[in-house]
Amino acid sequence: MKDLLQIILFFFKRVEGIGIITREEAINWGLSGPMLRASGVQWDLRKVDHYECYDELDWKIQWQKEGDSLARYLVRIGEMKESIKIIQQALKAIPEDLLKI
């Protein structure tokens, strides 16, 4: 357990505060996806453009404001968790007569 904690601490020390991209830089450089959202911009095409059936599902835009490598990592981890929620909801929405298990 001690080794795992040391690895985690080492990881955080390596990525926190590294490679900072400010909100303004992210917008000016035309960044998108996790790179944009990790710099403090709460923008996701699925929410903004009412893409497909995402409006019918309960999910949150994953974002961080720090703009560093840790923020980008946390956004990606958060998006994986939200994706699981989205998939679970979508599966429940499929009519039973269309499911063939």
N, CA, C and O of each residue as an XYZ file, in Angstrom:
404
protein
N       0.828     -1.186      0.000
C       0.000      0.000      0.000
C       0.876      1.255      0.000
O       0.567      2.247     -0.661
N       1.956      1.189      0.744
C       2.854      2.333      0.816
C       3.453      2.646     -0.562
O       3.594      3.811     -0.934
N       3.801      1.597     -1.313
C       4.359      1.781     -2.651
C       3.349      2.455     -3.581
O       3.711      3.337     -4.359
N       2.095      2.041     -3.498
C       1.053      2.626     -4.329
C       0.892      4.108     -4.011
O       0.782      4.929     -4.922
N       0.877      4.451     -2.751
C       0.753      5.858     -2.358
C       1.933      6.679     -2.862
O       1.755      7.824     -3.277
N       3.121      6.115     -2.830
C       4.301      6.818     -3.333
C       4.193      7.052     -4.835
O       4.563      8.115     -5.332
N       3.689      6.061     -5.549
C       3.505      6.198     -6.997
C       2.499      7.299     -7.295
O       2.716      8.123     -8.183
N       1.406      7.313     -6.556
C       0.367      8.334     -6.755
C       0.932      9.724     -6.467
O       0.719     10.655     -7.244
N       1.645      9.866     -5.363
C       2.243     11.161     -5.030
C       3.247     11.592     -6.097
O       3.290     12.764     -6.472
N       4.045     10.661     -6.581
C       5.013     10.954     -7.627
C       4.295     11.448     -8.884
O       4.720     12.422     -9.504
N       3.201     10.768     -9.257
C       2.425     11.154    -10.435
C       1.909     12.583    -10.284
O       2.066     13.401    -11.191
N       1.299     12.883     -9.151
C       0.742     14.221     -8.943
C       1.828     15.292     -8.976
O       1.607     16.378     -9.514
N       2.975     15.007     -8.420
C       4.070     15.975     -8.440
C       4.559     16.225     -9.861
O       4.990     17.332    -10.184
N       4.495     15.203    -10.710
C       4.977     15.336    -12.094
C       4.017     16.093    -12.984
O       4.460     16.714    -13.950
N       2.716     16.072    -12.707
C       1.750     16.664    -13.636
C       1.096     17.949    -13.131
O       0.618     18.756    -13.929
N       1.071     18.141    -11.836
C       0.418     19.334    -11.288
C       1.256     20.577    -11.586
O       2.441     20.639    -11.258
N       0.613     21.567    -12.218
C       1.294     22.814    -12.541
C       2.166     22.755    -13.785
O       2.858     23.724    -14.099
N       2.145     21.642    -14.494
C       2.978     21.458    -15.685
C       2.139     21.641    -16.953
O       1.011     21.154    -17.025
N       2.682     22.333    -17.943
C       2.019     22.490    -19.234
C       0.749     23.292    -19.173
O      -0.235     22.950    -19.827
N       0.754     24.348    -18.401
C      -0.468     25.148    -18.207
C      -0.871     25.841    -19.508
O      -0.056     26.476    -20.179
N      -2.145     25.698    -19.838
C      -2.758     26.403    -20.959
C      -3.917     27.199    -20.367
O      -4.856     26.626    -19.814
N      -3.844     28.511    -20.485
C      -4.898     29.353    -19.917
C      -6.175     29.245    -20.746
O      -6.162     28.752    -21.874
N      -7.257     29.708    -20.172
C      -8.548     29.735    -20.863
C      -8.433     30.508    -22.175
O      -8.910     30.057    -23.217
N      -7.798     31.667    -22.112
C      -7.652     32.521    -23.289
C      -6.810     31.832    -24.372
O      -7.154     31.878    -25.553
N      -5.717     31.202    -23.965
C      -4.874     30.485    -24.926
C      -5.647     29.341    -25.580
O      -5.572     29.149    -26.794
N      -6.382     28.592    -24.780
C      -7.145     27.460    -25.302
C      -8.142     27.919    -26.364
O      -8.298     27.270    -27.399
N      -8.806     29.025    -26.106
C      -9.782     29.559    -27.070
C      -9.067     30.093    -28.309
O      -9.453     29.774    -29.434
N      -8.031     30.900    -28.109
C      -7.297     31.499    -29.234
C      -6.620     30.465    -30.108
O      -6.512     30.663    -31.318
N      -6.164     29.377    -29.533
C      -5.481     28.326    -30.290
C      -6.461     27.353    -30.938
O      -6.050     26.463    -31.682
N      -7.747     27.515    -30.662
C      -8.752     26.644    -31.263
C      -8.775     25.238    -30.691
O      -9.134     24.285    -31.382
N      -8.389     25.111    -29.418
C      -8.406     23.787    -28.795
C      -9.843     23.308    -28.628
O     -10.775     24.111    -28.595
N     -10.012     22.001    -28.524
C     -11.339     21.433    -28.325
C     -11.244     20.244    -27.381
O     -10.157     19.838    -26.972
N     -12.391     19.703    -27.049
C     -12.442     18.507    -26.208
C     -11.804     18.715    -24.846
O     -11.891     19.799    -24.269
N     -11.159     17.667    -24.334
C     -10.566     17.734    -22.994
C      -9.527     18.845    -22.841
O      -9.377     19.404    -21.754
N      -8.817     19.164    -23.906
C      -7.817     20.237    -23.824
C      -8.495     21.563    -23.514
O      -7.995     22.341    -22.701
N      -9.621     21.825    -24.149
C     -10.361     23.059    -23.919
C     -11.005     23.056    -22.538
O     -10.912     24.034    -21.797
N     -11.658     21.946    -22.201
C     -12.379     21.870    -20.921
C     -11.446     21.849    -19.716
O     -11.850     22.242    -18.622
N     -10.216     21.402    -19.894
C      -9.256     21.399    -18.784
C      -8.688     22.786    -18.528
O      -7.997     23.010    -17.534
N      -8.986     23.721    -19.436
C      -8.520     25.100    -19.276
C      -9.638     26.024    -18.816
O      -9.532     27.245    -18.935
N     -10.702     25.442    -18.294
C     -11.759     26.240    -17.684
C     -12.921     26.598    -18.578
O     -13.753     27.420    -18.194
N     -13.009     26.009    -19.758
C     -14.115     26.308    -20.667
C     -15.126     25.168    -20.595
O     -14.826     24.035    -20.972
N     -16.310     25.476    -20.114
C     -17.367     24.464    -19.977
C     -18.145     24.383    -21.285
O     -19.275     24.864    -21.368
N     -17.547     23.782    -22.300
C     -18.155     23.711    -23.623
C     -18.052     22.291    -24.150
O     -16.967     21.713    -24.221
N     -19.192     21.745    -24.516
C     -19.245     20.404    -25.095
C     -20.300     20.434    -26.190
O     -21.451     20.787    -25.934
N     -19.925     20.072    -27.388
C     -20.815     20.112    -28.540
C     -22.127     19.380    -28.273
O     -23.184     19.800    -28.742
N     -22.056     18.294    -27.525
C     -23.260     17.510    -27.251
C     -24.284     18.303    -26.452
O     -25.486     18.091    -26.609
N     -23.826     19.212    -25.600
C     -24.747     20.052    -24.822
C     -25.116     21.312    -25.606
O     -26.289     21.678    -25.674
N     -24.133     21.965    -26.190
C     -24.333     23.248    -26.864
C     -25.195     23.114    -28.113
O     -26.081     23.937    -28.345
N     -24.946     22.093    -28.914
C     -25.626     21.927    -30.190
C     -26.787     20.931    -30.104
O     -27.378     20.570    -31.122
N     -27.103     20.498    -28.904
C     -28.193     19.527    -28.688
C     -28.020     18.330    -29.613
O     -28.947     17.933    -30.320
N     -26.840     17.775    -29.594
C     -26.430     16.698    -30.486
C     -27.143     15.390    -30.166
O     -27.199     14.961    -29.013
N     -27.689     14.762    -31.215
C     -28.363     13.470    -31.104
C     -29.335     13.455    -29.917
O     -30.141     14.373    -29.768
N     -29.264     12.422    -29.076
C     -30.216     12.281    -27.968
C     -29.599     12.669    -26.614
O     -30.157     12.347    -25.565
N     -28.456     13.355    -26.637
C     -27.784     13.683    -25.380
C     -28.635     14.565    -24.468
O     -28.453     14.543    -23.250
N     -29.558     15.340    -25.035
C     -30.454     16.165    -24.217
C     -31.374     15.316    -23.341
O     -31.840     15.767    -22.295
N     -31.623     14.107    -23.771
C     -32.539     13.224    -23.043
C     -31.842     12.471    -21.915
O     -32.491     11.768    -21.140
N     -30.533     12.616    -21.824
C     -29.757     11.880    -20.827
C     -29.227     12.822    -19.750
O     -29.015     14.011    -19.988
N     -29.021     12.267    -18.573
C     -28.503     13.039    -17.445
C     -26.985     12.872    -17.384
O     -26.485     11.806    -17.027
N     -26.262     13.929    -17.733
C     -24.803     13.893    -17.675
C     -24.275     15.313    -17.538
O     -24.954     16.287    -17.862
N     -23.057     15.401    -17.053
C     -22.444     16.705    -16.791
C     -21.176     16.870    -17.629
O     -20.442     15.914    -17.879
N     -20.945     18.103    -18.050
C     -19.699     18.422    -18.755
C     -18.575     18.339    -17.734
O     -18.644     18.947    -16.666
N     -17.554     17.589    -18.069
C     -16.386     17.465    -17.198
C     -15.385     18.558    -17.548
O     -14.959     18.675    -18.697
N     -15.014     19.349    -16.560
C     -14.085     20.437    -16.813
C     -13.278     20.749    -15.556
O     -13.675     20.417    -14.439
N     -12.171     21.377    -15.766
C     -11.296     21.838    -14.685
C     -10.833     23.239    -15.063
O     -10.868     23.607    -16.237
N     -10.407     24.008    -14.097
C      -9.996     25.374    -14.417
C      -8.492     25.597    -14.419
O      -8.031     26.648    -14.866
N      -7.717     24.641    -13.934
C      -6.281     24.856    -13.744
C      -5.490     24.894    -15.047
O      -4.492     25.610    -15.130
N      -5.903     24.149    -16.063
C      -5.237     24.170    -17.361
C      -3.934     23.396    -17.442
O      -3.241     23.468    -18.457
N      -3.583     22.659    -16.402
C      -2.315     21.916    -16.414
C      -2.534     20.458    -16.805
O      -3.657     20.042    -17.089
N      -1.459     19.698    -16.816
C      -1.541     18.279    -17.193
C      -2.453     17.504    -16.255
O      -3.168     16.603    -16.693
N      -2.439     17.840    -14.983
C      -3.327     17.166    -14.027
C      -4.786     17.447    -14.369
O      -5.618     16.542    -14.315
N      -5.100     18.673    -14.715
C      -6.472     19.025    -15.089
C      -6.919     18.224    -16.305
O      -8.049     17.737    -16.343
N      -6.041     18.082    -17.304
C      -6.395     17.305    -18.493
C      -6.632     15.837    -18.138
O      -7.549     15.207    -18.665
N      -5.815     15.302    -17.254
C      -5.993     13.922    -16.784
C      -7.343     13.777    -16.072
O      -8.092     12.836    -16.333
N      -7.643     14.709    -15.178
C      -8.890     14.633    -14.411
C     -10.119     14.767    -15.305
O     -11.135     14.115    -15.065
N     -10.030     15.609    -16.333
C     -11.142     15.735    -17.276
C     -11.365     14.401    -17.990
O     -12.502     13.954    -18.139
N     -10.290     13.777    -18.424
C     -10.434     12.502    -19.143
C     -10.998     11.402    -18.243
O     -11.834     10.609    -18.678
N     -10.550     11.353    -17.007
C     -11.094     10.367    -16.057
C     -12.577     10.646    -15.818
O     -13.396      9.726    -15.821
N     -12.915     11.908    -15.612
C     -14.316     12.289    -15.410
C     -15.177     11.932    -16.612
O     -16.319     11.498    -16.457
N     -14.633     12.113    -17.811
C     -15.390     11.779    -19.018
C     -15.632     10.282    -19.138
O     -16.679      9.860    -19.629
N     -14.684      9.484    -18.697
C     -14.910      8.036    -18.716
C     -16.053      7.663    -17.780
O     -16.891      6.828    -18.120
N     -16.086      8.279    -16.606
C     -17.168      8.001    -15.654
C     -18.517      8.457    -16.212
O     -19.513      7.744    -16.093
N     -18.547      9.639    -16.819
C     -19.792     10.138    -17.407
C     -20.228      9.254    -18.567
O     -21.424      9.041    -18.767
N     -19.270      8.737    -19.336
C     -19.604      7.853    -20.459
C     -20.303      6.593    -19.978
O     -21.230      6.107    -20.625
N     -19.867      6.071    -18.861
C     -20.530      4.887    -18.290
C     -21.969      5.226    -17.939
O     -22.874      4.441    -18.220
N     -22.194      6.396    -17.322
C     -23.557      6.824    -16.986
C     -24.410      6.970    -18.245
O     -25.570      6.559    -18.268
N     -23.830      7.554    -19.283
C     -24.560      7.747    -20.539
C     -24.941      6.397    -21.147
O     -26.079      6.210    -21.576
N     -24.005      5.468    -21.186
C     -24.266      4.143    -21.764
C     -25.351      3.413    -20.975
O     -26.245      2.802    -21.562
N     -25.273      3.477    -19.651
C     -26.282      2.811    -18.823
C     -27.678      3.376    -19.092
O     -28.649      2.625    -19.192
N     -27.771      4.696    -19.209
C     -29.065      5.323    -19.490
C     -29.568      4.960    -20.886
O     -30.754      4.693    -21.079
N     -28.651      4.954    -21.856
C     -29.042      4.626    -23.230
C     -29.538      3.191    -23.326
O     -30.508      2.913    -24.032
N     -28.881      2.284    -22.625
C     -29.317      0.882    -22.636
C     -30.710      0.730    -22.038
O     -31.518     -0.055    -22.535
N     -30.994      1.474    -20.980
C     -32.318      1.401    -20.358
C     -33.397      1.964    -21.280
O     -34.565      1.590    -21.173
N     -33.010      2.858    -22.181
C     -33.979      3.493    -23.078
C     -34.330      2.641    -24.295
O     -35.287      2.948    -25.006
N     -33.570      1.579    -24.543
C     -33.846      0.705    -25.691
C     -35.063     -0.147    -25.356
O     -35.080     -0.826    -24.329
N     -36.081     -0.118    -26.211
C     -37.274     -0.936    -25.954
C     -36.899     -2.422    -25.871
O     -36.082     -2.916    -26.647
N     -37.509     -3.111    -24.922
C     -37.177     -4.520    -24.674
C     -37.353     -5.389    -25.921
O     -36.583     -6.324    -26.139
N     -38.356     -5.087    -26.731
C     -38.591     -5.930    -27.911
C     -37.475     -5.771    -28.962
O     -37.391     -6.574    -29.891
N     -36.632     -4.757    -28.824
C     -35.498     -4.585    -29.735
C     -34.229     -5.229    -29.215
O     -33.251     -5.371    -29.949
N     -34.244     -5.621    -27.942
C     -33.067     -6.252    -27.336
C     -33.091     -7.756    -27.595
O     -34.095     -8.425    -27.350
N     -31.997     -8.263    -28.083
C     -31.887     -9.707    -28.290
C     -30.624    -10.156    -27.579
O     -29.510     -9.976    -28.070
N     -30.826    -10.737    -26.427
C     -29.674    -11.171    -25.610
C     -29.539    -12.676    -25.683
O     -28.636    -13.245    -25.069
